[in-house]
Amino acid sequence: MSRGLARSDLDDKKGAIADYDQAIKLNPGLAEAYGNRGNARSTLGDKKGAIADYDQVIKLNPGLAEAYDSRGRVRSALGDEKGAVADFDQAIKLKPDFANAYNSRGLARSALDDKKGAIADYDQAIKLKPDFALTHNNRGSVRSDLGDKKGAIADYDQAIQINNDWGDLGLWAAYNNRGIARRELGDKKGAIADHDQAIKIKPNAEAYVGRGLVRNALDNYEGAAADFDQAIKLNPNLAEAYTGRGAARSALGDKKGAIADLEKALELSPSEDPRRQDLIDILKKLQQ
């Protein structure tokens, strides 16, 4: 058991699982071993195996709030948001001051389009744990979805200021999200600065798309096209990158390139995307 924990800390999840297997073989009633194995399985992508382990933990120790929280997060990862909410409800019932469970339930509620419920959960998580940077970022995203861009920016500001051991990905998200909100409020310079910082932390496709959209808005079409080029290099299946580059190419007089990009964007866009009709209309005009 102890060696399994040590191996897990060293990122040897497979070795850790082997140790937890042995611990369970020696003591089938050891709830902690099932929980640890579930965590390792989840990290390795074996979500169903993880749920089976958390089920066993709950069977052995039905009063353990953390087991419900862990199972809820895996259920959410599998798209079972309603099942996840039920688990988080139980975790909170067992442990009313469980900030992580409120944050997790907020994410699940947001995925179920219960934005007000999500905000209420994030509020409670922050009340219990004011320096919860991740929750400030999550609440900012929901506020942005609800049209409260200034409130969203205030949350992203707080997340960036706290920046307490939530990793580069979390900090990247806060800068990138704030950049999007600033662009939507017309603060283009602030948006560029945020996307620059996001790219510095983690140069991924979404950050390049964000900066490219701002550069398009600033009529810097060559710079925008370069950003979209980079985004497409990093993620060839990102429809928004082709849409943005198509707009930049059209402004630069590259009609053929613009049409090719917009056709690709249309191909990649989900059928339910409300922006598809706009793409179709723009394509028709370019093809005339």
ChimeraX attribute file (.defattr): number of C-alpha atoms within 10 A of each C-alpha:
attribute: neighborCount
match mode: 1-to-1
recipient: residues
	/A:1	20
	/A:2	12
	/A:3	13
	/A:4	25
	/A:5	21
	/A:6	14
	/A:7	18
	/A:8	19
	/A:9	11
	/A:10	11
	/A:11	13
	/A:12	14
	/A:13	22
	/A:14	16
	/A:15	18
	/A:16	25
	/A:17	24
	/A:18	16
	/A:19	20
	/A:20	26
	/A:21	18
	/A:22	15
	/A:23	19
	/A:24	18
	/A:25	11
	/A:26	10
	/A:27	11
	/A:28	14
	/A:29	16
	/A:30	18
	/A:31	21
	/A:32	19
	/A:33	25
	/A:34	27
	/A:35	25
	/A:36	22
	/A:37	29
	/A:38	30
	/A:39	25
	/A:40	26
	/A:41	21
	/A:42	22
	/A:43	14
	/A:44	12
	/A:45	13
	/A:46	14
	/A:47	21
	/A:48	15
	/A:49	16
	/A:50	26
	/A:51	23
	/A:52	14
	/A:53	25
	/A:54	28
	/A:55	19
	/A:56	20
	/A:57	26
	/A:58	19
	/A:59	13
	/A:60	16
	/A:61	15
	/A:62	13
	/A:63	16
	/A:64	17
	/A:65	22
	/A:66	23
	/A:67	28
	/A:68	27
	/A:69	27
	/A:70	24
	/A:71	28
	/A:72	30
	/A:73	27
	/A:74	26
	/A:75	22
	/A:76	20
	/A:77	15
	/A:78	12
	/A:79	13
	/A:80	15
	/A:81	22
	/A:82	17
	/A:83	17
	/A:84	27
	/A:85	26
	/A:86	14
	/A:87	25
	/A:88	30
	/A:89	20
	/A:90	21
	/A:91	26
	/A:92	20
	/A:93	13
	/A:94	16
	/A:95	15
	/A:96	14
	/A:97	16
	/A:98	20
	/A:99	23
	/A:100	22
	/A:101	29
	/A:102	28
	/A:103	27
	/A:104	26
	/A:105	31
	/A:106	30
	/A:107	28
	/A:108	28
	/A:109	21
	/A:110	21
	/A:111	15
	/A:112	15
	/A:113	12
	/A:114	14
	/A:115	20
	/A:116	15
	/A:117	17
	/A:118	26
	/A:119	23
	/A:120	15
	/A:121	23
	/A:122	30
	/A:123	20
	/A:124	19
	/A:125	25
	/A:126	21
	/A:127	13
	/A:128	16
	/A:129	15
	/A:130	15
	/A:131	17
	/A:132	23
	/A:133	25
	/A:134	28
	/A:135	30
	/A:136	27
	/A:137	28
	/A:138	27
	/A:139	27
	/A:140	30
	/A:141	26
	/A:142	24
	/A:143	21
	/A:144	20
	/A:145	14
	/A:146	12
	/A:147	13
	/A:148	14
	/A:149	22
	/A:150	16
	/A:151	17
	/A:152	26
	/A:153	25
	/A:154	14
	/A:155	24
	/A:156	30
	/A:157	18
	/A:158	21
	/A:159	26
	/A:160	20
	/A:161	12
	/A:162	17
	/A:163	17
	/A:164	14
	/A:165	11
	/A:166	13
	/A:167	10
	/A:168	13
	/A:169	11
	/A:170	19
	/A:171	26
	/A:172	23
	/A:173	24
	/A:174	29
	/A:175	27
	/A:176	27
	/A:177	26
	/A:178	31
	/A:179	30
	/A:180	27
	/A:181	27
	/A:182	22
	/A:183	22
	/A:184	15
	/A:185	12
	/A:186	13
	/A:187	14
	/A:188	21
	/A:189	14
	/A:190	17
	/A:191	27
	/A:192	22
	/A:193	16
	/A:194	25
	/A:195	28
	/A:196	20
	/A:197	18
	/A:198	28
	/A:199	20
	/A:200	12
	/A:201	15
	/A:202	16
	/A:203	17
	/A:204	18
	/A:205	21
	/A:206	23
	/A:207	28
	/A:208	26
	/A:209	27
	/A:210	29
	/A:211	28
	/A:212	30
	/A:213	30
	/A:214	28
	/A:215	23
	/A:216	19
	/A:217	15
	/A:218	13
	/A:219	14
	/A:220	16
	/A:221	23
	/A:222	17
	/A:223	17
	/A:224	27
	/A:225	25
	/A:226	15
	/A:227	24
	/A:228	30
	/A:229	21
	/A:230	19
	/A:231	26
	/A:232	22
	/A:233	13
	/A:234	15
	/A:235	14
	/A:236	14
	/A:237	16
	/A:238	20
	/A:239	20
	/A:240	22
	/A:241	30
	/A:242	28
	/A:243	24
	/A:244	27
	/A:245	30
	/A:246	27
	/A:247	24
	/A:248	28
	/A:249	21
	/A:250	18
	/A:251	16
	/A:252	16
	/A:253	10
	/A:254	13
	/A:255	16
	/A:256	13
	/A:257	17
	/A:258	24
	/A:259	23
	/A:260	15
	/A:261	23
	/A:262	25
	/A:263	19
	/A:264	19
	/A:265	23
	/A:266	23
	/A:267	13
	/A:268	15
	/A:269	18
	/A:270	12
	/A:271	10
	/A:272	7
	/A:273	9
	/A:274	10
	/A:275	12
	/A:276	16
	/A:277	11
	/A:278	11
	/A:279	16
	/A:280	13
	/A:281	10
	/A:282	14
	/A:283	19
	/A:284	11
	/A:285	9
	/A:286	13
	/A:287	9
	/A:288	5
